[in-house]
Amino acid sequence: MAEEYGCYVEYGAYPHLKLHENDQEVAAVQDWTTFGTVYLRLGYERTEELLRRLAAVLRPAAP
């Protein structure tokens, strides 16, 4: 998914989505609790699209 947005994933305490062109972080996902939190960079022109895509990718599979 990262490649679709011109990004790569850098792992630290949680995964960070960073742009290839300038290493700017555009998103991060904190997922070590009973719920996940997505952090997004304000001003990133594809923020809404990225959030919808992340929600679809991270949605739990139906039993």
C-alpha positions in Angstrom: 0.0 0.0 0.0 2.8 2.4 0.8 4.1 2.3 -2.8 0.6 3.5 -4.0 1.3 6.8 -2.2 5.0 7.2 -3.1 6.0 6.1 0.4 7.9 3.5 2.4 7.3 2.1 5.9 9.8 2.8 8.7 9.4 0.8 11.8 10.1 2.2 15.3 7.8 2.0 18.3 5.1 1.9 15.6 5.0 1.9 11.8 5.5 5.3 10.1 4.6 6.0 6.5 7.2 8.3 4.9 7.4 9.9 1.5 10.3 8.7 -0.7 10.9 12.1 -2.1 11.8 13.9 1.2 11.4 11.4 4.0 8.5 13.4 5.4 6.3 11.4 7.7 2.6 11.4 6.5 1.1 8.8 8.8 1.8 6.5 11.7 -0.2 3.7 13.2 -0.2 2.9 16.9 -1.6 -0.5 17.3 -0.4 -2.1 20.6 -3.6 -1.4 22.6 -7.1 -2.8 22.2 -7.7 -0.2 19.5 -5.6 1.4 16.8 -4.8 5.1 16.5 -3.8 6.6 13.1 -1.8 9.9 13.2 -1.8 11.9 10.0 0.3 14.9 8.8 -1.8 18.0 8.3 -1.3 19.5 4.9 -0.6 16.3 3.1 -2.8 16.6 0.0 -3.9 12.9 0.0 -4.7 12.7 3.7 -8.4 11.8 3.3 -7.7 9.2 0.6 -4.9 7.7 2.7 -7.1 7.5 5.8 -9.9 5.7 3.9 -7.3 3.2 2.4 -5.7 2.6 5.8 -9.1 1.9 7.4 -9.9 -0.6 4.7 -6.5 -2.3 5.0 -6.6 -2.4 8.8 -10.3 -3.5 9.2 -10.5 -6.9 10.9 -11.6 -9.7 8.7 -15.1 -11.0 9.2 -15.2 -14.3 11.2 
